[in-house]
């Protein structure tokens, strides 16, 4: 009887240890942050940032023009020139619509360009290799890209390996 109890106890201990070894550990990374930190100095990124700045500058210019027109409209209303005020109001409306359309189109183009930069073969290969090295070295069996993982409602900062991946990539690029 003691042998049977001892065998059952050993079998239970073995089952518990086997199931304990199968615990899956998850980590998260923020690929856009890795992209920004690691490829900030590349020519393609500089061109993207310049284009982004030009788009923002153009939007700012349009906004200033609309604000000036609003000021002129108020002046026309205060002077009782309703015809001019209506004409300026129409111009404001047209320019606001154009600015919104411009912003929408240019933002979509910039997002597409940014995604293209992030998905370039050498970038992804280098980043994925480093993510794999860090994850395997720290015992993680799965890594999520945080911005793309809408199902993650919360995560502990201890499972975010972004900074370690960035540091390793920067260290390897300096060699």
Buried (B, 14 or more C-beta within 10 A) or exposed (E): EEEEEEEEEEEEEEEEEEEEEEEEEBBBBBBBBBBBBBBEEBEEBEEBEEBBEEBEEBBEEBBEBBEEBEEBBEEBBEEEBEEBBEEBBEBBEEBBEEBEEBBEEBEEEBEEBBEEBBEEEEBEEBBEEBBEBBBEEEEBEEBBBBEEEEEEEEBEEEBBBBBBBBBBBEEEEEE
